[in-house]
């Protein structure tokens, strides 16, 4: 136990993680075709012409964010419907074919810079519009879009992913190449924290209710944070085919099991998310 405690004490955050901690709170802006269809998730078949903002004012977004004491803004550059808020050259399902014909990502990034807050983006790995989804070519497609966002909009403080794939048991199967995605981010935006369900820099608390476990430690077993291990069911965390221990927010939870000793510890703090909308 003494050696274990010494090991735990040596696990420290990176500079990018410290910068993220000091922000304390930031806003997540979900804007896209779903704004106009009043849906939580789009189908990927929405007509681009439905996206028609006539009075877009990202400076007003930033003003509202700052008035709430928040220090950054993450924009959904692309949600599960595949509609891109920037004129991506890799798809026609984007603002370039809408009446707006602008670049919402640029508008938001520049507004954040003017307002003195940090800017980040969410890019959904699940794309219900792309013809490549479910094929090996999809990871190339995704990396091309990710590179556009990493290289065209200035400094990015956070790249936010999830592992969503709602195609169902008999639907399309896509193996997300997260190591490749992470490598691109480290190459082009080395100061950006990467949020994913299991890390590597920050991780999900397991719900969107604004509440985590009673003690949500930043130093956690590596099995929590390596996507490939969890996805394939390897490692003690996933032996029963679930992650219910990680996602259980019951205050009656006991101490963590002995898996802490298995493969070492990493610094991967949880982000506590809460929606101000009904969805």
Buried (B, 14 or more C-beta within 10 A) or exposed (E): EEEEEEBEEEBEBEEBBEBBEEBEEBBBBBBBBBEBBEEEBBEBEBEBEBBEBEEBEBBEBBEEBBEEEBBBBBBBBBBBBBBBBBBBEBBEBBBBBBEBEBBBBBBBBBBBBEBEBBBBBBBBBBBBBBEBBBBEEBBEBBBBBBBBBBEEBEEBBBBBBBBBBEBEEEEEEBEBBBEEBBEBBBEBBEBBBBBBBBBBBBBBBBBEEEBBBEEBBBBBBBBBBBBEBBBEEEBBBBEEEEBEBBBEBEEEEEEEEEBBBEBEBBBBBBBBBEEEEEE
